[in-house]
Amino acid sequence: MLSLSVWKILAIYIVTLAMKLFGYIISGYFVLLADALHGISDIAGILLLISSGIISRKPSDESHPLGHEMARNVASLVVAVVFITIIAFELFKEGIIKIISPAPYYSNTLIVIGVELAVLLLLLLSAYILHKEKGIVSRTLFLESINDALSTFAAIVGIVVVSIGYKIFDGVASIFIAILISYNAFKLIKYNTHFLLGMSPSNKFYRDVEKICNSFKEVKGVHDMIATYIGENKIHLDMHITVDGKMSVDEADKLSEKIAEKLQKEMPEIEHLTIHFCPHYGEKRKML
Protein backbone atom coordinates (compact mmCIF):
# COMPACT_ATOMS: atom_id res chain seq x y z
CA MET A 1 0.00 0.00 0.00
CA LEU A 2 1.16 3.52 -0.78
CA SER A 3 1.60 5.80 2.22
CA LEU A 4 -0.60 8.79 2.96
CA SER A 5 2.39 10.99 2.10
CA VAL A 6 2.13 10.00 -1.57
CA TRP A 7 -1.44 11.31 -1.71
CA LYS A 8 -0.34 14.53 0.02
CA ILE A 9 2.42 15.00 -2.55
CA LEU A 10 -0.04 14.40 -5.39
CA ALA A 11 -2.31 17.13 -3.99
CA ILE A 12 0.63 19.54 -3.67
CA TYR A 13 1.72 18.86 -7.26
CA ILE A 14 -1.78 19.49 -8.60
CA VAL A 15 -1.90 22.83 -6.76
CA THR A 16 1.55 23.85 -8.05
CA LEU A 17 0.56 22.87 -11.60
CA ALA A 18 -2.47 25.16 -11.42
CA MET A 19 -0.28 27.98 -10.08
CA LYS A 20 2.27 27.59 -12.89
CA LEU A 21 -0.42 27.57 -15.58
CA PHE A 22 -2.02 30.65 -14.02
CA GLY A 23 1.35 32.42 -14.09
CA TYR A 24 1.88 31.54 -17.75
CA ILE A 25 -1.59 32.74 -18.75
CA ILE A 26 -1.26 36.16 -17.10
CA SER A 27 2.36 36.79 -18.10
CA GLY A 28 3.29 34.99 -21.31
CA TYR A 29 6.58 33.63 -19.92
CA PHE A 30 7.18 30.42 -21.85
CA VAL A 31 9.45 29.11 -19.10
CA LEU A 32 6.38 28.90 -16.85
CA LEU A 33 4.66 26.64 -19.37
CA ALA A 34 7.83 24.52 -19.50
CA ASP A 35 7.82 24.28 -15.71
CA ALA A 36 4.10 23.36 -15.81
CA LEU A 37 4.77 20.56 -18.31
CA HIS A 38 7.51 19.32 -16.00
CA GLY A 39 4.87 19.24 -13.27
CA ILE A 40 2.50 17.28 -15.52
CA SER A 41 5.21 14.66 -16.04
CA ASP A 42 5.59 14.34 -12.27
CA ILE A 43 1.84 14.03 -11.69
CA ALA A 44 1.70 11.35 -14.37
CA GLY A 45 4.54 9.54 -12.59
CA ILE A 46 2.73 9.66 -9.24
CA LEU A 47 -0.51 8.41 -10.83
CA LEU A 48 1.53 5.68 -12.48
CA LEU A 49 2.86 4.57 -9.09
CA ILE A 50 -0.67 4.46 -7.70
CA SER A 51 -2.30 2.64 -10.63
CA SER A 52 0.54 0.19 -11.24
CA GLY A 53 0.58 -0.58 -7.53
CA ILE A 54 -3.05 -1.67 -7.81
CA ILE A 55 -2.36 -3.78 -10.91
CA SER A 56 0.78 -5.34 -9.44
CA ARG A 57 -1.22 -6.65 -6.47
CA LYS A 58 -3.44 -8.74 -8.75
CA PRO A 59 -2.94 -12.45 -8.07
CA SER A 60 -1.20 -14.75 -10.53
CA ASP A 61 -3.33 -16.29 -13.24
CA GLU A 62 -2.93 -18.67 -16.18
CA SER A 63 -1.63 -15.91 -18.44
CA HIS A 64 0.69 -14.42 -15.82
CA PRO A 65 1.88 -17.28 -13.56
CA LEU A 66 4.57 -15.09 -11.96
CA GLY A 67 2.20 -12.24 -11.19
CA HIS A 68 1.74 -8.72 -12.57
CA GLU A 69 4.64 -6.87 -10.91
CA MET A 70 6.11 -5.86 -14.28
CA ALA A 71 3.03 -3.73 -15.06
CA ARG A 72 4.71 -0.87 -13.21
CA ASN A 73 7.84 -1.13 -15.32
CA VAL A 74 5.94 -1.32 -18.61
CA ALA A 75 3.84 1.73 -17.78
CA SER A 76 6.87 3.65 -16.54
CA LEU A 77 8.75 2.89 -19.76
CA VAL A 78 5.83 4.10 -21.90
CA VAL A 79 5.55 7.34 -19.92
CA ALA A 80 9.30 7.95 -20.19
CA VAL A 81 9.25 7.54 -23.99
CA VAL A 82 6.27 9.89 -24.25
CA PHE A 83 8.07 12.52 -22.16
CA ILE A 84 11.13 12.43 -24.42
CA THR A 85 9.35 12.27 -27.79
CA ILE A 86 6.65 14.83 -27.03
CA ILE A 87 7.13 17.06 -23.99
CA ALA A 88 10.92 17.44 -23.86
CA PHE A 89 11.28 17.67 -27.65
CA GLU A 90 8.58 20.31 -27.96
CA LEU A 91 10.01 22.34 -25.09
CA PHE A 92 13.47 22.19 -26.62
CA LYS A 93 12.13 23.25 -30.02
CA GLU A 94 10.05 26.11 -28.60
CA GLY A 95 12.97 27.17 -26.40
CA ILE A 96 15.17 27.58 -29.48
CA ILE A 97 12.41 29.58 -31.17
CA LYS A 98 12.18 31.85 -28.11
CA ILE A 99 15.95 32.42 -28.23
CA ILE A 100 15.85 33.30 -31.93
CA SER A 101 12.63 35.34 -31.71
CA PRO A 102 11.96 36.44 -28.12
CA ALA A 103 8.47 37.65 -27.22
CA PRO A 104 8.14 41.45 -27.59
CA TYR A 105 6.85 41.95 -24.05
CA TYR A 106 5.80 40.18 -20.86
CA SER A 107 3.34 41.23 -18.17
CA ASN A 108 2.71 40.79 -14.44
CA THR A 109 6.35 39.90 -13.80
CA LEU A 110 6.26 40.58 -10.06
CA ILE A 111 3.09 38.51 -9.66
CA VAL A 112 4.53 35.48 -11.45
CA ILE A 113 7.79 35.70 -9.50
CA GLY A 114 5.67 35.58 -6.33
CA VAL A 115 3.72 32.63 -7.73
CA GLU A 116 6.90 30.72 -8.56
CA LEU A 117 8.38 31.46 -5.12
CA ALA A 118 5.20 30.01 -3.57
CA VAL A 119 5.57 26.96 -5.83
CA LEU A 120 9.21 26.60 -4.73
CA LEU A 121 8.14 26.64 -1.07
CA LEU A 122 5.49 23.98 -1.73
CA LEU A 123 8.04 21.75 -3.45
CA LEU A 124 10.44 22.15 -0.54
CA LEU A 125 7.52 21.24 1.75
CA SER A 126 7.06 18.07 -0.33
CA ALA A 127 10.71 17.20 0.15
CA TYR A 128 10.36 17.80 3.91
CA ILE A 129 7.30 15.53 4.11
CA LEU A 130 9.14 12.75 2.30
CA HIS A 131 12.67 12.99 3.70
CA LYS A 132 11.93 10.68 6.66
CA GLU A 133 9.73 8.26 4.72
CA LYS A 134 11.04 4.79 3.94
CA GLY A 135 10.61 2.78 0.76
CA ILE A 136 11.63 3.16 -2.87
CA VAL A 137 8.48 5.11 -3.82
CA SER A 138 8.95 7.77 -1.14
CA ARG A 139 12.66 7.98 -1.86
CA THR A 140 12.01 8.45 -5.57
CA LEU A 141 9.45 11.19 -4.91
CA PHE A 142 11.82 12.92 -2.46
CA LEU A 143 14.55 13.12 -5.09
CA GLU A 144 12.03 14.28 -7.68
CA SER A 145 10.82 17.05 -5.35
CA ILE A 146 14.40 18.30 -5.08
CA ASN A 147 14.74 18.08 -8.86
CA ASP A 148 11.49 20.02 -9.33
CA ALA A 149 12.65 22.67 -6.90
CA LEU A 150 15.75 23.13 -9.08
CA SER A 151 13.53 23.40 -12.16
CA THR A 152 11.35 26.04 -10.50
CA PHE A 153 14.41 27.94 -9.28
CA ALA A 154 15.72 27.94 -12.87
CA ALA A 155 12.37 29.35 -14.00
CA ILE A 156 12.57 32.13 -11.41
CA VAL A 157 16.12 33.02 -12.49
CA GLY A 158 14.99 33.01 -16.12
CA ILE A 159 12.09 35.36 -15.37
CA VAL A 160 14.29 37.75 -13.39
CA VAL A 161 16.96 37.86 -16.12
CA VAL A 162 14.30 38.40 -18.81
CA SER A 163 12.71 41.21 -16.77
CA ILE A 164 15.98 43.17 -16.76
CA GLY A 165 16.22 43.01 -20.53
CA TYR A 166 17.76 39.68 -21.56
CA LYS A 167 14.68 38.19 -23.22
CA ILE A 168 16.48 35.20 -24.73
CA PHE A 169 16.69 33.68 -21.24
CA ASP A 170 13.00 32.74 -21.47
CA GLY A 171 14.09 30.22 -24.10
CA VAL A 172 17.34 29.32 -22.31
CA ALA A 173 15.53 28.44 -19.06
CA SER A 174 12.94 26.45 -21.04
CA ILE A 175 15.69 24.40 -22.69
CA PHE A 176 17.25 23.76 -19.27
CA ILE A 177 13.94 22.35 -18.02
CA ALA A 178 13.60 20.25 -21.20
CA ILE A 179 17.04 18.79 -20.48
CA LEU A 180 15.97 17.96 -16.90
CA ILE A 181 12.87 16.14 -18.21
CA SER A 182 14.96 14.24 -20.78
CA TYR A 183 17.52 13.25 -18.14
CA ASN A 184 14.83 11.85 -15.84
CA ALA A 185 13.14 10.08 -18.76
CA PHE A 186 16.39 8.43 -19.87
CA LYS A 187 16.99 7.24 -16.30
CA LEU A 188 13.49 5.71 -16.27
CA ILE A 189 14.11 4.00 -19.61
CA LYS A 190 17.44 2.56 -18.47
CA TYR A 191 16.06 1.41 -15.12
CA ASN A 192 12.92 -0.25 -16.50
CA THR A 193 14.60 -1.80 -19.53
CA HIS A 194 16.93 -3.74 -17.24
CA PHE A 195 13.94 -5.30 -15.47
CA LEU A 196 11.96 -6.00 -18.64
CA LEU A 197 14.96 -7.73 -20.24
CA GLY A 198 15.16 -10.17 -17.32
CA MET A 199 17.81 -8.55 -15.13
CA SER A 200 19.57 -10.89 -12.73
CA PRO A 201 20.43 -10.00 -9.11
CA SER A 202 23.97 -9.21 -8.02
CA ASN A 203 26.66 -11.84 -7.35
CA LYS A 204 26.09 -11.32 -3.64
CA PHE A 205 22.57 -12.72 -4.04
CA TYR A 206 23.95 -15.95 -5.51
CA ARG A 207 26.62 -16.22 -2.82
CA ASP A 208 23.97 -15.83 -0.11
CA VAL A 209 21.79 -18.50 -1.72
CA GLU A 210 24.71 -20.89 -1.93
CA LYS A 211 25.70 -20.24 1.68
CA ILE A 212 22.19 -20.95 2.97
CA CYS A 213 21.84 -24.13 0.92
CA ASN A 214 25.24 -25.43 2.00
CA SER A 215 24.21 -25.02 5.64
CA PHE A 216 22.23 -28.28 5.23
CA LYS A 217 24.41 -31.34 5.76
CA GLU A 218 22.61 -33.24 2.96
CA VAL A 219 23.66 -30.66 0.35
CA LYS A 220 26.93 -31.39 -1.47
CA GLY A 221 26.79 -28.39 -3.80
CA VAL A 222 24.66 -25.82 -5.61
CA HIS A 223 24.84 -25.23 -9.36
CA ASP A 224 22.98 -24.01 -12.45
CA MET A 225 21.42 -21.13 -10.51
CA ILE A 226 19.40 -18.70 -12.58
CA ALA A 227 17.51 -15.81 -11.01
CA THR A 228 15.58 -12.97 -12.61
CA TYR A 229 13.57 -10.07 -11.28
CA ILE A 230 9.81 -10.46 -11.73
CA GLY A 231 9.15 -7.15 -9.98
CA GLU A 232 11.03 -4.34 -8.32
CA ASN A 233 11.86 -6.35 -5.20
CA LYS A 234 10.75 -9.83 -6.24
CA ILE A 235 12.91 -12.59 -7.68
CA HIS A 236 12.25 -15.93 -9.37
CA LEU A 237 15.03 -18.41 -8.56
CA ASP A 238 15.68 -21.73 -10.27
CA MET A 239 18.59 -23.92 -9.13
CA HIS A 240 20.05 -27.41 -8.98
CA ILE A 241 21.25 -28.94 -5.72
CA THR A 242 23.70 -31.83 -5.60
CA VAL A 243 22.79 -34.59 -3.14
CA ASP A 244 23.60 -38.24 -2.59
CA GLY A 245 22.31 -40.22 -5.56
CA LYS A 246 20.78 -42.74 -3.19
CA MET A 247 18.49 -40.17 -1.55
CA SER A 248 14.84 -41.14 -1.88
CA VAL A 249 12.23 -38.93 -3.52
CA ASP A 250 10.48 -38.52 -0.17
CA GLU A 251 13.71 -37.40 1.52
CA ALA A 252 14.45 -34.96 -1.31
CA ASP A 253 10.95 -33.52 -1.07
CA LYS A 254 11.29 -32.90 2.67
CA LEU A 255 14.74 -31.36 2.14
CA SER A 256 13.40 -29.03 -0.56
CA GLU A 257 10.72 -27.78 1.82
CA LYS A 258 13.30 -27.01 4.51
CA ILE A 259 15.63 -25.27 2.05
CA ALA A 260 12.79 -23.21 0.57
CA GLU A 261 11.53 -22.20 4.00
CA LYS A 262 14.96 -21.01 5.14
CA LEU A 263 15.75 -19.24 1.87
CA GLN A 264 12.48 -17.30 1.78
CA LYS A 265 12.75 -16.45 5.48
CA GLU A 266 16.27 -15.04 5.21
CA MET A 267 15.88 -13.68 1.67
CA PRO A 268 12.26 -12.45 1.41
CA GLU A 269 12.87 -11.04 -2.07
CA ILE A 270 12.68 -14.62 -3.39
CA GLU A 271 9.04 -14.78 -4.45
CA HIS A 272 9.14 -17.98 -6.52
CA LEU A 273 11.58 -20.86 -6.07
CA THR A 274 12.23 -24.03 -8.05
CA ILE A 275 14.69 -26.64 -6.76
CA HIS A 276 16.04 -29.56 -8.80
CA PHE A 277 17.95 -32.37 -7.10
CA CYS A 278 20.67 -34.31 -8.90
CA PRO A 279 23.72 -36.46 -8.06
CA HIS A 280 26.22 -34.48 -10.21
CA TYR A 281 27.96 -31.10 -10.11
CA GLY A 282 27.91 -28.21 -12.56
CA GLU A 283 28.62 -24.53 -13.14
CA LYS A 284 27.51 -22.26 -10.32
CA ARG A 285 25.38 -20.02 -12.54
CA LYS A 286 23.39 -21.01 -15.58
CA MET A 287 23.42 -18.98 -18.78
CA LEU A 288 20.71 -19.83 -21.27
N, C-alpha and C positions, 0 to 999 in steps of 0.2 A: 504493500500500500504506500502511496505517496504521502509525504507528511503535509501537515497543514501549511507549513511554510511555502510549499510550492504553489498552493492556491493564492496565498498572500502575494507572492512575487508575480503571479499571473495578473492579479488585480492591479498591482503597481505598474506593470508594463502596459496594460491597456490604458491606464490614466496618462502615462507619459506619452504614449502614442497619440492620444487625442490632443495633448498639449503641443506636441511637435507639429502636427497637422494644422492646428489653429495658428501657430506662429508662422508657418509657411503661407497660409492663406492671407493673413493680414500684412505680410511683409514682402513676399516674393523672393526671399532668400532660398536659393535652390539647395543649399547645404542642409537646411531644415527638412526638406523633403527627403534628402539622402539619409539623414539621421532617422526620420520616420520609417523609411523602408528597412533600415537596419533593425528598428524596433519590431517591425512586422515579422522579420526573419526570426527574431527571438521568441515572439509570441507563438509563431508556428512551431518552433522547437519545443516550447513548453507543452503545447497542445499535443505534439507528437509523443512526448514522454508520457502524458496522461493516457492518450488513446492506445498507444502500443503496450502500455502497462496492463491495460484491460485485456487486450488481445493475447498478450503473452501468458496470462493466467488461465487461458482456456486449457482444458485437459487434452491429453494426447488422444488422437483418433486414428482411424485406419489410414487416412491420407498423410497424417503427420505423427508418426509413432514416437518421435522424440520431442513432441510438444511444439509450441508456437513462439518460442523465445526469439527467433530470428526476425519476427515481424517488426520489432523495433529497429533492427539494423537495416532492413529493406526500406522502411519508411524514411529513416534518417538519410539513407543514401539518395533516395529520390528527392528529398527536400534540398539536400546539399547541391545536387546537380541543377535543380531549378534556380537556386540562389545564384550560382555562377553564370548560368546561361541567360538568365533574364535580369534579375535585380542588379547584380554587380556589373554586368556588361552594360546595361542601360545607364547606370550611374556613371560609369567610366566614360561612356560616349558623351553623355550630357555634360559631364564635367569639362571635357575637352572643348565642347562647344561654348561653354560659359567662359573658358579662358580666352578663346579666340574672339568671341563676341559677348562681352559682359553685358548684363542688363543695364539699361540707362539710369535707372534709379531704384531705390528700395525705400520702404516706409516702415514706420513703427519700430525702429531699431532698438530703442531702449526697452520697449515692451517685450520684444522677442528675446533680448538678452536676459531679461528677468525671467521669462518663461523657461529658457534653457538652463538658467541657474537653478530654478526650482526642479527641473527634470534631473539635473546632476545630483541634487540633494536626495531625491527619491531613489535614484540608482545606488547612491552610497548607503541609503537606508536598507535597500535590498541586500547589499553586500554584508551589512551589519547583521541582518536577520539570519543570513545563511552561514556566517563564518564559523559558528559553533555547531552547525548541523553535521551529522555523519551520513555517509553513503555517497555513492558515485553521482547520483542525480543532484543532490544538494551541492556537492563539490563543483560539478560542472556549471550549475547555475551561479554559484559564487564567482567563479572565474569569468563567466560571461557578464556578470554585473560590473565587474571591474573593467572589462573590455568595453562595455557600453558606456561606462563613465568616461573612458578615454575618448570614445567616439563623440560624445556630447561635448567634452572639453574642447576637442578639435573644432567642432561646430561653432562654439562660442568664440574661440580665437579667430576663426574665419570671418565671423560676423563683425567682430571688433576691427580687424584689419581692413575689411571691405568698407566699414563706416568711416575710416579715416582717409579713404581715397583709393585703396588698392583693390579694385573690383574683381580682378582675376582670381583673388583668393576664395571667392565663392565657389569657383570651379575646382581650385586646388584642394580645398577642404573636402569637397564632394568626392574627388578622386581618392583621397586618403581613406574616407569611409568605405568606398568601393573596394579598396585593397584590404581593409579589415574584414569585410564580408567574405571576400574571396579566400583569404587566409583561413578563416574559420571553416568555410565550406570545404576547402581542400583537406583540412584536418579531419573533418567528418568523413569524407570520401575514403581517405587512407585508413582510418580507424575501422569503419564498417566493412570495407573491402576485405580486410584481413579476416574478419569473422566469417563473412559470406563465402570465402574461398577455403574454409575449413582450417582455420589457424589452430596450430597445436600449442599446448602449454609450454612453459619453459623447461629446461633440463632439470631444474630443481624439483618440479612436479614428478618427473619420472624417477628421480633418485628417492624421493619420499615414498612413492608407491613401492619401489623395490625394497626399501628398508622395512616397511610395514609387513610386506609379504614374507620377507626372509626372517621375520621374528617368530614365525611358526616353524616348529622343528620338522614338520613333514615336508616343508618346501625346500627343494634343492636348488632352485633358481627361477628367475623370471625373465621371459624373453618375448619377442614379437609384440611389444607394447605399442599401441596406437591410440592416441587420444586427440579429440577435436572438441572445440567449443561448440555447444549447441545453444548458447545464450551468453549474455555478458559475464555471468559468474557460474555457468553450468557446463560441465564437461561429460562427454561420453567416452568411456575407457574400455578398450578391448585388449586382452592380454593372455599370454600362455604361461602356465606355471608348470615347472618340471617337478614331478613327484616319482616315487618308487613305482615302477611298472606293475608291481603286484598289488597295488592299492585297489580295493574294490570300488565299484561305482557308488555304493552307499557311503563309503568313507570319504570319497572325493566330494560327494554332494554336501556332506556335513562340513567338510573343510572349506568348501567354497562359501558356505553361509557364514562361517566364522570370519573368513578373510574379508568378505563383502561388508559385514557389519563393522569390523574394525576400520576398514578403509573409509567408509562413508561417515563414520563417527569422527575420525581424526582429519579427514579431508572432505568436508561437507560440499565442496564444489563438484564432487563426483555425483552427478545426477543419475546416470545410467552406467551399469557395469556388466561386462561379459567376461567370464573366466573360462579358459580352455585348459584342461589338464593333459599332460603328455609325458612320456618317459625320456624325452631327448632335450637337448639344449639348442639354443639358437641365438641370433643377434638380439641385443637388448631392445632396440626399437625397430619397428616394422615400417618400411617405406613401400607404398603400393606402386 
